[in-house]
């Protein structure tokens, strides 16, 4: 197991997704953010089933940066309750993991 993490969040527009991605990169809280366009999310919110077109952000970071990254997402996001899920990276190529570490604070 590594100390690297993959964090998921969504955004309501491509502009918001890009703004969040660039903000996380600029703050060195993420080494890379992939933006997956136009997913459809169906979810329960305040007792009702909702549907929205969203942009999915796959954020590469570390365990140490995660709390700061999650706080930054909340700060930059338009949603009342933005998604901030953290997945553990079990393993990866050593060269990529080193690059990821070097790109973070």
N, C-alpha and C positions, 0 to 999 in steps of 0.2 A: 504494500500500500504506500501511496505517496502523500505528501501534504497538499497536492494540487486538487483543485475543485472545479467543477462545471456548474455554473449557476444559470438558472432559467428565469426569465421574466418575459412579459409580453408588453406591447405598446399598441396604442390605438391608431397610430399613423406611422408612415415611413419617416416623416420628419421627426416625430418624437423618438422613434427607435434610433435614428442616427444621432440625435442630440444626446440621448442617454449613453450610447456607445462611445461617442467622442468624449463625453465628460468622464467616463470611467477610464478610458485610455489616457486622457490628459492628466488625470489624477494618479496615474500609475496603479490603479486598483484592479485593472484587467490588462492582460497581455494581448488578448484578441477577443473581439466580439463578432460573431456571425449573426447576420440578420436574415431570417427566413421569412419571405414575404407572404402576405395574404393567407394566413391560416384562418380557419373558422373555429371559434371557441363557443361551446355551449356549456353554460354553467348556472349554478343557483346563486342568486344574489338577492338578499333581503326578502327571502321567501318566494321569489319568482324565478322561473326558468328564463334565462336570457341567452341571446345569441349575438356574437359580434365578430367582425372581421378584424384580425389583429396581426401584428408582426412579432415573431418569436425571436428573442435574443438568447444566443448560446454564449455565455461569458466564461472565459478561461481565467482562473485566478488561483489563489492559495488559501489555505485554511486561515492563516493569520490575517489576510486582507478581507475575508468574507464579512465580518461585522461592519467594517467601514464601507464596503461595497454595498451592502444591503441598506445602510443608512443613506448613502449617496443616491441609490435608486429611489428611495422614499422622497428624498429632497427634490429630485429632478422630475419625478413622475406626475402626470396629471390625474392618475387614478386615486381614489380614496384609499384603496388597499391594493397596492401593486404586488404581483407575484414576486417572491424571492425564495426560490428553492435551490438548495445546495446538494449536489451529488458528488460523492467521493470518486476520485480517479484512482483506480487500483494500480495501474501501471501504464507505461507508454515508452516510446523510444527515448533513450537517455538524452539524445541531442535535443529533442523537442522539449522535454521537461526542463533541461538546463536553459534553453532559450526562454521558456515561460518564466522561470525563476528570475532570470536576468532582466526581464521586461517589467517586473513589479518593483514596488518600493522596497 
